[in-house]
Amino acid sequence: MSELDRWRLVLGRFGEQRLGQASAGSLDARRGQALDYLYGRAYDGRGVDTDDAAPDGPGGQGASDPRSILWLGEVRALFDDTVGEVIVGHALNRFGLTDLVTDPEVLASLEPSTDLLALLLSLRRSMPRELDAQLRRIIREVVDDIRRRLESDIRRVLVGHRRRFNHSPMPSAANLDIPGTIVRNLKNFDPELGRLIIDDVRFFDRQAKHLAWEVILCVDQSGSMANSMIHSAVMAGILAGIGTMKVHLVVFDTAVVDLTQFADDPVEVLMTVQLGGGTDIGGALRYCAGLSTNPQRTVLVLITDFFEGSSPAELIRVTGDIASSGVHLLGLASLAQQSDSASTPLYDRSMAQQLADVGMQIAALTPRGLADWLVEVTS
């Protein structure tokens, strides 16, 4: 593509007077029209003539606009996958073309991603039921992708550590005890050959790190917490699958929903959650405190933006009471992979500080970071 053509794409119709138009029907002309259909919306309401290139106003949550669906096809045909995903992401997140994800045919064509799933979860209340199968498919693909990237690393942190005094009959190169093997076979040294003959190979035993603790994940269903909700569901599934601790999963807005029965199934958890609505963090913490059977061996992880919609004073009081009982409290403003959370999380810093003052640790962590913290607390 020539430099002139690149400038045409950047400037759109506003560069036509100086740069001239691309040939009608050419690839560059079609690209320019596709970009203008979306980014021309940035000038709506600014007194700029958009020549009806885009429909009036942002897309809603009702019937699909055929032009949006045709436009999506053009984007996929005219741009490579990487560029196309960026453009579609802008359409969904910046310009509100939610009709792209409420049409079954269009939804089926979109590449599953954490950002797409976060958007779908935020629209869950208004999505038609006939899209449930598509939503479940996207959830499963995103969950499987996150688990592939995280699970082995988290399991290594939480489960295995070498025991230097116990040995195992199960051979594993990773657990080979070289010094122990040499000592065990010194009696087999052949002076004529000058070699040590090995007939007893020793391996370190690998013992599960039985935490014998209760871990309660208490997750805010606010719309801003969609990304953290996804990673919380996956993290709960990984922890439940390890089986060395009792895992509770609780989600809340103004009401509390205990999803512990689904803790080992992130797909079912994410099909169940309803993002949006008010927030009663204090009420959720009160419920979670009642789940603990041994406060000194309980970890309560609150994942929230700390914007309390109920009584701030009550939230602070409840938090202090739980901390005083011996429960280990961690408040997370974000639980997400760094690549999925490039911007600093938005949260009520004043409230977070007040909770820190009464005994809650405050952080924003990746799932691996949370695993490291669990090991530190429970060791």
C-alpha positions as YAML, in Angstrom:
chain: A
units: angstrom
residues:
- id: 1
  name: MET
  ca: [0.00, 0.00, 0.00]
- id: 2
  name: SER
  ca: [1.39, 3.41, -0.95]
- id: 3
  name: GLU
  ca: [1.93, 6.21, 1.54]
- id: 4
  name: LEU
  ca: [-0.81, 8.20, -0.20]
- id: 5
  name: ASP
  ca: [-3.26, 5.33, 0.24]
- id: 6
  name: ARG
  ca: [-2.37, 5.08, 3.92]
- id: 7
  name: TRP
  ca: [-3.14, 8.77, 4.40]
- id: 8
  name: ARG
  ca: [-6.48, 8.30, 2.61]
- id: 9
  name: LEU
  ca: [-7.39, 5.60, 5.15]
- id: 10
  name: VAL
  ca: [-6.33, 7.76, 8.08]
- id: 11
  name: LEU
  ca: [-8.12, 10.93, 6.95]
- id: 12
  name: GLY
  ca: [-11.14, 9.33, 5.29]
- id: 13
  name: ARG
  ca: [-13.47, 11.72, 3.47]
- id: 14
  name: PHE
  ca: [-11.74, 14.68, 5.13]
- id: 15
  name: GLY
  ca: [-8.67, 14.14, 2.96]
- id: 16
  name: GLU
  ca: [-10.48, 13.77, -0.35]
- id: 17
  name: GLN
  ca: [-10.13, 17.42, -1.35]
- id: 18
  name: ARG
  ca: [-6.33, 17.33, -1.16]
- id: 19
  name: LEU
  ca: [-5.57, 13.67, -1.79]
- id: 20
  name: GLY
  ca: [-8.34, 12.79, -4.22]
- id: 21
  name: GLN
  ca: [-10.61, 9.78, -4.01]
- id: 22
  name: ALA
  ca: [-9.48, 6.21, -4.42]
- id: 23
  name: SER
  ca: [-10.85, 4.52, -7.51]
- id: 24
  name: ALA
  ca: [-14.49, 3.59, -6.99]
- id: 25
  name: GLY
  ca: [-14.84, -0.05, -6.04]
- id: 26
  name: SER
  ca: [-11.11, -0.49, -5.48]
- id: 27
  name: LEU
  ca: [-9.76, -2.28, -2.43]
- id: 28
  name: ASP
  ca: [-8.57, 0.99, -0.93]
- id: 29
  name: ALA
  ca: [-11.94, 2.65, -1.53]
- id: 30
  name: ARG
  ca: [-13.75, -0.21, 0.19]
- id: 31
  name: ARG
  ca: [-11.35, -0.08, 3.12]
- id: 32
  name: GLY
  ca: [-11.91, 3.64, 3.46]
- id: 33
  name: GLN
  ca: [-15.69, 3.21, 3.43]
- id: 34
  name: ALA
  ca: [-15.50, 0.43, 6.03]
- id: 35
  name: LEU
  ca: [-13.37, 2.55, 8.36]
- id: 36
  name: ASP
  ca: [-15.54, 5.61, 7.81]
- id: 37
  name: TYR
  ca: [-18.69, 3.65, 8.64]
- id: 38
  name: LEU
  ca: [-17.30, 3.09, 12.13]
- id: 39
  name: TYR
  ca: [-14.97, 5.95, 12.94]
- id: 40
  name: GLY
  ca: [-17.19, 8.56, 11.30]
- id: 41
  name: ARG
  ca: [-19.42, 8.10, 14.36]
- id: 42
  name: ALA
  ca: [-16.84, 9.99, 16.39]
- id: 43
  name: TYR
  ca: [-18.06, 13.16, 14.63]
- id: 44
  name: ASP
  ca: [-21.76, 12.62, 15.33]
- id: 45
  name: GLY
  ca: [-23.20, 15.59, 17.18]
- id: 46
  name: ARG
  ca: [-20.19, 17.80, 16.41]
- id: 47
  name: GLY
  ca: [-21.73, 19.62, 13.48]
- id: 48
  name: VAL
  ca: [-19.78, 17.55, 10.96]
- id: 49
  name: ASP
  ca: [-21.58, 16.27, 7.88]
- id: 50
  name: THR
  ca: [-21.18, 12.49, 7.90]
- id: 51
  name: ASP
  ca: [-23.10, 12.00, 4.67]
- id: 52
  name: ASP
  ca: [-25.20, 9.29, 6.30]
- id: 53
  name: ALA
  ca: [-22.18, 7.02, 6.25]
- id: 54
  name: ALA
  ca: [-23.24, 5.60, 9.58]
- id: 55
  name: PRO
  ca: [-26.69, 4.96, 11.02]
- id: 56
  name: ASP
  ca: [-28.04, 7.56, 13.45]
- id: 57
  name: GLY
  ca: [-26.63, 7.05, 16.94]
- id: 58
  name: PRO
  ca: [-24.88, 4.04, 18.36]
- id: 59
  name: GLY
  ca: [-26.23, 0.54, 17.97]
- id: 60
  name: GLY
  ca: [-28.74, -0.54, 20.59]
- id: 61
  name: GLN
  ca: [-29.76, -3.85, 22.00]
- id: 62
  name: GLY
  ca: [-32.78, -4.39, 19.82]
- id: 63
  name: ALA
  ca: [-33.08, -5.74, 16.28]
- id: 64
  name: SER
  ca: [-29.83, -5.97, 14.34]
- id: 65
  name: ASP
  ca: [-29.00, -3.23, 11.85]
- id: 66
  name: PRO
  ca: [-28.36, -4.99, 8.51]
- id: 67
  name: ARG
  ca: [-25.72, -2.39, 7.65]
- id: 68
  name: SER
  ca: [-23.72, -3.34, 10.73]
- id: 69
  name: ILE
  ca: [-23.80, -7.01, 9.78]
- id: 70
  name: LEU
  ca: [-22.76, -6.26, 6.18]
- id: 71
  name: TRP
  ca: [-20.05, -3.98, 7.52]
- id: 72
  name: LEU
  ca: [-18.68, -6.78, 9.72]
- id: 73
  name: GLY
  ca: [-18.39, -8.99, 6.64]
- id: 74
  name: GLU
  ca: [-16.49, -6.22, 4.84]
- id: 75
  name: VAL
  ca: [-14.06, -5.83, 7.74]
- id: 76
  name: ARG
  ca: [-13.31, -9.55, 7.74]
- id: 77
  name: ALA
  ca: [-12.80, -9.53, 3.97]
- id: 78
  name: LEU
  ca: [-10.68, -6.37, 3.76]
- id: 79
  name: PHE
  ca: [-8.37, -6.58, 6.79]
- id: 80
  name: ASP
  ca: [-6.18, -9.29, 8.27]
- id: 81
  name: ASP
  ca: [-7.29, -11.02, 11.47]
- id: 82
  name: THR
  ca: [-5.23, -8.86, 13.84]
- id: 83
  name: VAL
  ca: [-6.42, -5.55, 12.40]
- id: 84
  name: GLY
  ca: [-9.97, -6.85, 12.03]
- id: 85
  name: GLU
  ca: [-10.16, -7.83, 15.71]
- id: 86
  name: VAL
  ca: [-9.02, -4.35, 16.75]
- id: 87
  name: ILE
  ca: [-11.66, -2.70, 14.55]
- id: 88
  name: VAL
  ca: [-14.44, -4.98, 15.79]
- id: 89
  name: GLY
  ca: [-13.29, -4.39, 19.37]
- id: 90
  name: HIS
  ca: [-13.63, -0.63, 18.83]
- id: 91
  name: ALA
  ca: [-17.09, -1.15, 17.34]
- id: 92
  name: LEU
  ca: [-18.26, -3.08, 20.39]
- id: 93
  name: ASN
  ca: [-16.53, -1.25, 23.21]
- id: 94
  name: ARG
  ca: [-16.08, 2.31, 21.95]
- id: 95
  name: PHE
  ca: [-19.05, 2.84, 19.66]
- id: 96
  name: GLY
  ca: [-21.63, 0.56, 21.27]
- id: 97
  name: LEU
  ca: [-22.57, -1.51, 18.21]
- id: 98
  name: THR
  ca: [-24.05, -4.18, 20.43]
- id: 99
  name: ASP
  ca: [-26.28, -5.39, 17.60]
- id: 100
  name: LEU
  ca: [-23.15, -7.20, 16.41]
- id: 101
  name: VAL
  ca: [-23.43, -9.56, 19.37]
- id: 102
  name: THR
  ca: [-27.20, -9.97, 19.55]
- id: 103
  name: ASP
  ca: [-27.51, -11.55, 16.12]
- id: 104
  name: PRO
  ca: [-26.88, -15.34, 16.20]
- id: 105
  name: GLU
  ca: [-25.20, -15.42, 12.78]
- id: 106
  name: VAL
  ca: [-22.87, -12.55, 13.61]
- id: 107
  name: LEU
  ca: [-22.09, -13.89, 17.08]
- id: 108
  name: ALA
  ca: [-21.14, -17.23, 15.56]
- id: 109
  name: SER
  ca: [-18.58, -15.50, 13.34]
- id: 110
  name: LEU
  ca: [-16.79, -13.55, 16.09]
- id: 111
  name: GLU
  ca: [-13.47, -14.78, 17.46]
- id: 112
  name: PRO
  ca: [-13.87, -15.69, 21.16]
- id: 113
  name: SER
  ca: [-11.73, -13.54, 23.46]
- id: 114
  name: THR
  ca: [-11.74, -12.36, 27.05]
- id: 115
  name: ASP
  ca: [-12.80, -8.87, 25.97]
- id: 116
  name: LEU
  ca: [-15.68, -10.22, 23.86]
- id: 117
  name: LEU
  ca: [-16.85, -12.44, 26.72]
- id: 118
  name: ALA
  ca: [-16.65, -9.54, 29.18]
- id: 119
  name: LEU
  ca: [-18.89, -7.51, 26.87]
- id: 120
  name: LEU
  ca: [-21.35, -10.38, 26.45]
- id: 121
  name: LEU
  ca: [-21.58, -10.88, 30.21]
- id: 122
  name: SER
  ca: [-22.32, -7.18, 30.65]
- id: 123
  name: LEU
  ca: [-25.18, -7.55, 28.11]
- id: 124
  name: ARG
  ca: [-26.42, -10.84, 29.59]
- id: 125
  name: ARG
  ca: [-29.61, -9.39, 31.05]
- id: 126
  name: SER
  ca: [-30.82, -8.19, 27.66]
- id: 127
  name: MET
  ca: [-29.56, -10.99, 25.41]
- id: 128
  name: PRO
  ca: [-32.27, -13.22, 23.91]
- id: 129
  name: ARG
  ca: [-32.40, -16.76, 25.27]
- id: 130
  name: GLU
  ca: [-31.80, -18.24, 21.83]
- id: 131
  name: LEU
  ca: [-28.21, -16.99, 22.09]
- id: 132
  name: ASP
  ca: [-27.47, -19.15, 25.14]
- id: 133
  name: ALA
  ca: [-25.85, -21.91, 23.08]
- id: 134
  name: GLN
  ca: [-23.57, -19.42, 21.34]
- id: 135
  name: LEU
  ca: [-22.73, -17.76, 24.66]
- id: 136
  name: ARG
  ca: [-21.90, -21.12, 26.24]
- id: 137
  name: ARG
  ca: [-19.60, -21.95, 23.31]
- id: 138
  name: ILE
  ca: [-17.73, -18.66, 23.68]
- id: 139
  name: ILE
  ca: [-17.46, -19.07, 27.46]
- id: 140
  name: ARG
  ca: [-16.07, -22.58, 27.06]
- id: 141
  name: GLU
  ca: [-13.46, -21.51, 24.49]
- id: 142
  name: VAL
  ca: [-12.32, -18.54, 26.57]
- id: 143
  name: VAL
  ca: [-12.23, -20.58, 29.79]
- id: 144
  name: ASP
  ca: [-10.26, -23.37, 28.11]
- id: 145
  name: ASP
  ca: [-7.79, -20.86, 26.71]
- id: 146
  name: ILE
  ca: [-7.23, -19.20, 30.10]
- id: 147
  name: ARG
  ca: [-6.85, -22.58, 31.82]
- id: 148
  name: ARG
  ca: [-4.28, -23.71, 29.26]
- id: 149
  name: ARG
  ca: [-2.22, -20.62, 30.00]
- id: 150
  name: LEU
  ca: [-2.57, -20.65, 33.80]
- id: 151
  name: GLU
  ca: [-3.37, -24.03, 35.28]
- id: 152
  name: SER
  ca: [-0.03, -25.83, 35.15]
- id: 153
  name: ASP
  ca: [1.78, -22.82, 36.60]
- id: 154
  name: ILE
  ca: [-0.74, -22.39, 39.43]
- id: 155
  name: ARG
  ca: [-0.69, -26.10, 40.22]
- id: 156
  name: ARG
  ca: [3.10, -26.03, 40.50]
- id: 157
  name: VAL
  ca: [2.84, -23.21, 43.01]
- id: 158
  name: LEU
  ca: [0.08, -24.76, 45.13]
- id: 159
  name: VAL
  ca: [0.62, -28.50, 44.86]
- id: 160
  name: GLY
  ca: [4.09, -29.88, 44.41]
- id: 161
  name: HIS
  ca: [7.26, -29.39, 46.30]
- id: 162
  name: ARG
  ca: [10.16, -31.77, 46.70]
- id: 163
  name: ARG
  ca: [10.64, -33.53, 49.98]
- id: 164
  name: ARG
  ca: [14.38, -33.85, 50.55]
- id: 165
  name: PHE
  ca: [14.11, -36.64, 53.12]
- id: 166
  name: ASN
  ca: [11.43, -38.89, 51.63]
- id: 167
  name: HIS
  ca: [11.94, -40.91, 48.47]
- id: 168
  name: SER
  ca: [9.55, -42.29, 45.94]
- id: 169
  name: PRO
  ca: [9.53, -45.48, 43.87]
- id: 170
  name: MET
  ca: [7.96, -43.49, 41.01]
- id: 171
  name: PRO
  ca: [10.72, -42.52, 38.53]
- id: 172
  name: SER
  ca: [10.80, -38.95, 37.27]
- id: 173
  name: ALA
  ca: [13.77, -37.14, 35.77]
- id: 174
  name: ALA
  ca: [12.61, -33.92, 37.41]
- id: 175
  name: ASN
  ca: [12.83, -35.61, 40.84]
- id: 176
  name: LEU
  ca: [16.10, -37.53, 40.34]
- id: 177
  name: ASP
  ca: [18.18, -37.50, 43.55]
- id: 178
  name: ILE
  ca: [21.71, -37.56, 42.12]
- id: 179
  name: PRO
  ca: [23.64, -37.28, 45.43]
- id: 180
  name: GLY
  ca: [21.41, -39.89, 47.06]
- id: 181
  name: THR
  ca: [21.83, -42.24, 44.11]
- id: 182
  name: ILE
  ca: [25.64, -41.96, 44.25]
- id: 183
  name: VAL
  ca: [25.76, -42.62, 48.00]
- id: 184
  name: ARG
  ca: [23.37, -45.56, 47.69]
- id: 185
  name: ASN
  ca: [25.56, -47.21, 45.02]
- id: 186
  name: LEU
  ca: [29.08, -46.56, 46.38]
- id: 187
  name: LYS
  ca: [29.25, -50.22, 47.32]
- id: 188
  name: ASN
  ca: [29.04, -51.04, 43.61]
- id: 189
  name: PHE
  ca: [32.20, -49.13, 42.60]
- id: 190
  name: ASP
  ca: [34.35, -51.27, 40.26]
- id: 191
  name: PRO
  ca: [38.03, -50.27, 40.70]
- id: 192
  name: GLU
  ca: [39.14, -52.20, 37.62]
- id: 193
  name: LEU
  ca: [36.71, -50.36, 35.37]
- id: 194
  name: GLY
  ca: [36.93, -47.15, 37.36]
- id: 195
  name: ARG
  ca: [33.14, -46.90, 37.19]
- id: 196
  name: LEU
  ca: [30.25, -46.71, 39.59]
- id: 197
  name: ILE
  ca: [27.67, -49.32, 38.67]
- id: 198
  name: ILE
  ca: [24.16, -48.03, 39.36]
- id: 199
  name: ASP
  ca: [21.56, -50.59, 40.37]
- id: 200
  name: ASP
  ca: [19.51, -48.44, 42.75]
- id: 201
  name: VAL
  ca: [18.32, -45.11, 41.34]
- id: 202
  name: ARG
  ca: [16.79, -42.77, 43.92]
- id: 203
  name: PHE
  ca: [14.03, -40.20, 43.34]
- id: 204
  name: PHE
  ca: [12.69, -37.48, 45.59]
- id: 205
  name: ASP
  ca: [9.09, -37.89, 46.68]
- id: 206
  name: ARG
  ca: [6.68, -35.17, 45.57]
- id: 207
  name: GLN
  ca: [4.11, -34.42, 48.22]
- id: 208
  name: ALA
  ca: [0.99, -32.38, 47.75]
- id: 209
  name: LYS
  ca: [1.02, -29.18, 49.78]
- id: 210
  name: HIS
  ca: [-2.10, -29.97, 51.77]
- id: 211
  name: LEU
  ca: [-3.19, -26.54, 52.82]
- id: 212
  name: ALA
  ca: [-6.19, -27.87, 54.76]
- id: 213
  name: TRP
  ca: [-7.65, -24.39, 54.53]
- id: 214
  name: GLU
  ca: [-10.93, -22.90, 53.43]
- id: 215
  name: VAL
  ca: [-10.70, -20.41, 50.56]
- id: 216
  name: ILE
  ca: [-13.71, -18.15, 49.98]
- id: 217
  name: LEU
  ca: [-13.81, -16.17, 46.73]
- id: 218
  name: CYS
  ca: [-16.35, -13.34, 47.05]
- id: 219
  name: VAL
  ca: [-16.85, -11.65, 43.68]
- id: 220
  name: ASP
  ca: [-18.60, -8.36, 42.88]
- id: 221
  name: GLN
  ca: [-21.03, -8.60, 39.92]
- id: 222
  name: SER
  ca: [-20.69, -4.92, 39.00]
- id: 223
  name: GLY
  ca: [-20.43, -4.35, 35.26]
- id: 224
  name: SER
  ca: [-16.88, -3.04, 35.64]
- id: 225
  name: MET
  ca: [-15.79, -6.35, 37.16]
- id: 226
  name: ALA
  ca: [-16.53, -8.53, 34.11]
- id: 227
  name: ASN
  ca: [-12.90, -9.35, 33.37]
- id: 228
  name: SER
  ca: [-12.19, -10.17, 37.01]
- id: 229
  name: MET
  ca: [-15.36, -12.28, 37.16]
- id: 230
  name: ILE
  ca: [-14.08, -14.41, 34.26]
- id: 231
  name: HIS
  ca: [-10.71, -14.99, 35.90]
- id: 232
  name: SER
  ca: [-12.31, -15.59, 39.32]
- id: 233
  name: ALA
  ca: [-14.47, -18.35, 37.85]
- id: 234
  name: VAL
  ca: [-11.43, -19.98, 36.25]
- id: 235
  name: MET
  ca: [-9.37, -19.60, 39.43]
- id: 236
  name: ALA
  ca: [-12.15, -21.21, 41.49]
- id: 237
  name: GLY
  ca: [-12.23, -24.10, 39.03]
- id: 238
  name: ILE
  ca: [-8.47, -24.62, 39.28]
- id: 239
  name: LEU
  ca: [-8.48, -24.46, 43.09]
- id: 240
  name: ALA
  ca: [-11.45, -26.83, 43.33]
- id: 241
  name: GLY
  ca: [-9.74, -29.24, 40.94]
- id: 242
  name: ILE
  ca: [-6.58, -29.37, 43.04]
- id: 243
  name: GLY
  ca: [-8.65, -30.69, 45.94]
- id: 244
  name: THR
  ca: [-6.26, -29.68, 48.74]
- id: 245
  name: MET
  ca: [-8.56, -27.00, 50.14]
- id: 246
  name: LYS
  ca: [-12.25, -26.35, 50.56]
- id: 247
  name: VAL
  ca: [-13.33, -23.75, 48.02]
- id: 248
  name: HIS
  ca: [-16.39, -21.50, 48.28]
- id: 249
  name: LEU
  ca: [-17.48, -19.23, 45.43]
- id: 250
  name: VAL
  ca: [-19.90, -16.40, 46.21]
- id: 251
  name: VAL
  ca: [-21.07, -13.64, 43.85]
- id: 252
  name: PHE
  ca: [-23.05, -10.58, 44.84]
- id: 253
  name: ASP
  ca: [-24.71, -7.33, 43.88]
- id: 254
  name: THR
  ca: [-27.37, -6.22, 46.37]
- id: 255
  name: ALA
  ca: [-28.12, -9.91, 46.90]
- id: 256
  name: VAL
  ca: [-25.75, -12.80, 47.55]
- id: 257
  name: VAL
  ca: [-25.65, -15.92, 45.37]
- id: 258
  name: ASP
  ca: [-23.64, -18.91, 46.59]
- id: 259
  name: LEU
  ca: [-22.23, -20.76, 43.56]
- id: 260
  name: THR
  ca: [-20.05, -23.16, 45.52]
- id: 261
  name: GLN
  ca: [-21.80, -26.14, 43.95]
- id: 262
  name: PHE
  ca: [-20.49, -24.95, 40.57]
- id: 263
  name: ALA
  ca: [-17.02, -23.92, 41.77]
- id: 264
  name: ASP
  ca: [-15.36, -26.68, 39.74]
- id: 265
  name: ASP
  ca: [-17.25, -25.67, 36.57]
- id: 266
  name: PRO
  ca: [-16.31, -22.14, 35.38]
- id: 267
  name: VAL
  ca: [-18.58, -22.43, 32.35]
- id: 268
  name: GLU
  ca: [-21.66, -22.97, 34.50]
- id: 269
  name: VAL
  ca: [-20.60, -20.16, 36.83]
- id: 270
  name: LEU
  ca: [-20.31, -17.68, 33.97]
- id: 271
  name: MET
  ca: [-23.62, -18.82, 32.47]
- id: 272
  name: THR
  ca: [-25.22, -18.06, 35.84]
- id: 273
  name: VAL
  ca: [-23.80, -14.64, 36.74]
- id: 274
  name: GLN
  ca: [-25.75, -11.46, 36.01]
- id: 275
  name: LEU
  ca: [-23.49, -8.41, 35.85]
- id: 276
  name: GLY
  ca: [-24.82, -4.98, 36.76]
- id: 277
  name: GLY
  ca: [-27.10, -3.67, 39.48]
- id: 278
  name: GLY
  ca: [-26.33, -2.27, 42.91]
- id: 279
  name: THR
  ca: [-23.67, -3.32, 45.39]
- id: 280
  name: ASP
  ca: [-23.84, -4.41, 49.02]
- id: 281
  name: ILE
  ca: [-20.28, -5.45, 49.85]
- id: 282
  name: GLY
  ca: [-20.91, -5.49, 53.59]
- id: 283
  name: GLY
  ca: [-23.81, -7.91, 53.22]
- id: 284
  name: ALA
  ca: [-21.70, -10.22, 51.05]
- id: 285
  name: LEU
  ca: [-18.87, -10.23, 53.61]
- id: 286
  name: ARG
  ca: [-21.31, -11.02, 56.42]
- id: 287
  name: TYR
  ca: [-22.55, -14.04, 54.45]
- id: 288
  name: CYS
  ca: [-19.02, -15.22, 53.69]
- id: 289
  name: ALA
  ca: [-17.98, -14.92, 57.34]
- id: 290
  name: GLY
  ca: [-20.75, -17.38, 58.16]
- id: 291
  name: LEU
  ca: [-19.22, -19.97, 55.82]
- id: 292
  name: SER
  ca: [-16.00, -20.26, 57.80]
- id: 293
  name: THR
  ca: [-15.72, -23.23, 60.15]
- id: 294
  name: ASN
  ca: [-12.24, -22.31, 61.40]
- id: 295
  name: PRO
  ca: [-11.46, -18.58, 61.04]
- id: 296
  name: GLN
  ca: [-7.73, -19.02, 61.70]
- id: 297
  name: ARG
  ca: [-7.53, -21.37, 58.71]
- id: 298
  name: THR
  ca: [-9.80, -19.40, 56.39]
- id: 299
  name: VAL
  ca: [-8.80, -17.12, 53.52]
- id: 300
  name: LEU
  ca: [-11.45, -14.69, 52.29]
- id: 301
  name: VAL
  ca: [-10.64, -13.03, 48.96]
- id: 302
  name: LEU
  ca: [-12.94, -10.11, 48.13]
- id: 303
  name: ILE
  ca: [-12.81, -9.13, 44.44]
- id: 304
  name: THR
  ca: [-14.52, -5.76, 43.96]
- id: 305
  name: ASP
  ca: [-14.13, -2.16, 42.85]
- id: 306
  name: PHE
  ca: [-14.89, -1.12, 46.47]
- id: 307
  name: PHE
  ca: [-17.73, 1.23, 45.46]
- id: 308
  name: GLU
  ca: [-20.17, 0.42, 48.26]
- id: 309
  name: GLY
  ca: [-23.81, 1.04, 47.41]
- id: 310
  name: SER
  ca: [-25.00, 0.26, 50.92]
- id: 311
  name: SER
  ca: [-23.62, 1.54, 54.24]
- id: 312
  name: PRO
  ca: [-19.87, 2.33, 54.13]
- id: 313
  name: ALA
  ca: [-19.75, 2.40, 57.93]
- id: 314
  name: GLU
  ca: [-21.29, -1.07, 58.12]
- id: 315
  name: LEU
  ca: [-18.83, -2.41, 55.54]
- id: 316
  name: ILE
  ca: [-15.89, -1.11, 57.58]
- id: 317
  name: ARG
  ca: [-17.33, -2.54, 60.80]
- id: 318
  name: VAL
  ca: [-17.97, -5.98, 59.28]
- id: 319
  name: THR
  ca: [-14.49, -6.09, 57.75]
- id: 320
  name: GLY
  ca: [-12.90, -5.23, 61.09]
- id: 321
  name: ASP
  ca: [-14.92, -7.92, 62.86]
- id: 322
  name: ILE
  ca: [-13.90, -10.58, 60.32]
- id: 323
  name: ALA
  ca: [-10.23, -9.60, 60.53]
- id: 324
  name: SER
  ca: [-10.39, -9.70, 64.34]
- id: 325
  name: SER
  ca: [-11.79, -13.25, 64.20]
- id: 326
  name: GLY
  ca: [-8.56, -14.45, 62.56]
- id: 327
  name: VAL
  ca: [-9.72, -14.75, 58.95]
- id: 328
  name: HIS
  ca: [-7.05, -13.77, 56.43]
- id: 329
  name: LEU
  ca: [-8.59, -11.01, 54.29]
- id: 330
  name: LEU
  ca: [-7.46, -9.94, 50.83]
- id: 331
  name: GLY
  ca: [-9.26, -7.29, 48.79]
- id: 332
  name: LEU
  ca: [-8.53, -7.32, 45.06]
- id: 333
  name: ALA
  ca: [-9.41, -4.38, 42.84]
- id: 334
  name: SER
  ca: [-8.64, -6.64, 39.89]
- id: 335
  name: LEU
  ca: [-7.97, -10.32, 39.22]
- id: 336
  name: ALA
  ca: [-6.83, -10.65, 35.62]
- id: 337
  name: GLN
  ca: [-3.86, -11.46, 33.46]
- id: 338
  name: GLN
  ca: [-1.66, -8.47, 32.76]
- id: 339
  name: SER
  ca: [-2.31, -8.76, 29.02]
- id: 340
  name: ASP
  ca: [-6.05, -8.50, 29.70]
- id: 341
  name: SER
  ca: [-5.84, -5.53, 32.06]
- id: 342
  name: ALA
  ca: [-3.49, -3.01, 30.53]
- id: 343
  name: SER
  ca: [-5.09, -0.05, 32.28]
- id: 344
  name: THR
  ca: [-5.01, 0.66, 36.01]
- id: 345
  name: PRO
  ca: [-8.20, -0.71, 37.60]
- id: 346
  name: LEU
  ca: [-10.79, 1.89, 38.58]
- id: 347
  name: TYR
  ca: [-11.79, 1.49, 42.23]
- id: 348
  name: ASP
  ca: [-12.71, 3.48, 45.31]
- id: 349
  name: ARG
  ca: [-9.26, 4.10, 46.76]
- id: 350
  name: SER
  ca: [-10.60, 5.84, 49.85]
- id: 351
  name: MET
  ca: [-12.78, 2.88, 50.79]
- id: 352
  name: ALA
  ca: [-9.98, 0.43, 50.02]
- id: 353
  name: GLN
  ca: [-7.68, 2.33, 52.37]
- id: 354
  name: GLN
  ca: [-10.29, 2.35, 55.14]
- id: 355
  name: LEU
  ca: [-10.65, -1.43, 54.80]
- id: 356
  name: ALA
  ca: [-6.87, -1.79, 54.86]
- id: 357
  name: ASP
  ca: [-6.85, 0.18, 58.11]
- id: 358
  name: VAL
  ca: [-9.07, -2.45, 59.77]
- id: 359
  name: GLY
  ca: [-7.15, -5.51, 58.59]
- id: 360
  name: MET
  ca: [-7.75, -6.23, 54.89]
- id: 361
  name: GLN
  ca: [-4.77, -6.45, 52.55]
- id: 362
  name: ILE
  ca: [-5.43, -4.58, 49.29]
- id: 363
  name: ALA
  ca: [-3.94, -5.42, 45.90]
- id: 364
  name: ALA
  ca: [-4.58, -5.99, 42.20]
- id: 365
  name: LEU
  ca: [-3.17, -9.39, 41.23]
- id: 366
  name: THR
  ca: [-2.87, -11.85, 38.40]
- id: 367
  name: PRO
  ca: [-4.14, -15.38, 39.10]
- id: 368
  name: ARG
  ca: [-0.52, -16.52, 39.52]
- id: 369
  name: GLY
  ca: [0.00, -13.65, 41.98]
- id: 370
  name: LEU
  ca: [-3.02, -14.82, 43.96]
- id: 371
  name: ALA
  ca: [-1.61, -18.36, 44.06]
- id: 372
  name: ASP
  ca: [1.69, -17.01, 45.41]
- id: 373
  name: TRP
  ca: [-0.21, -15.06, 48.06]
- id: 374
  name: LEU
  ca: [-2.18, -18.14, 49.12]
- id: 375
  name: VAL
  ca: [1.05, -20.08, 49.59]
- id: 376
  name: GLU
  ca: [2.55, -17.25, 51.63]
- id: 377
  name: VAL
  ca: [-0.50, -16.97, 53.90]
- id: 378
  name: THR
  ca: [-1.04, -20.68, 54.42]
- id: 379
  name: SER
  ca: [2.58, -21.79, 54.85]
...
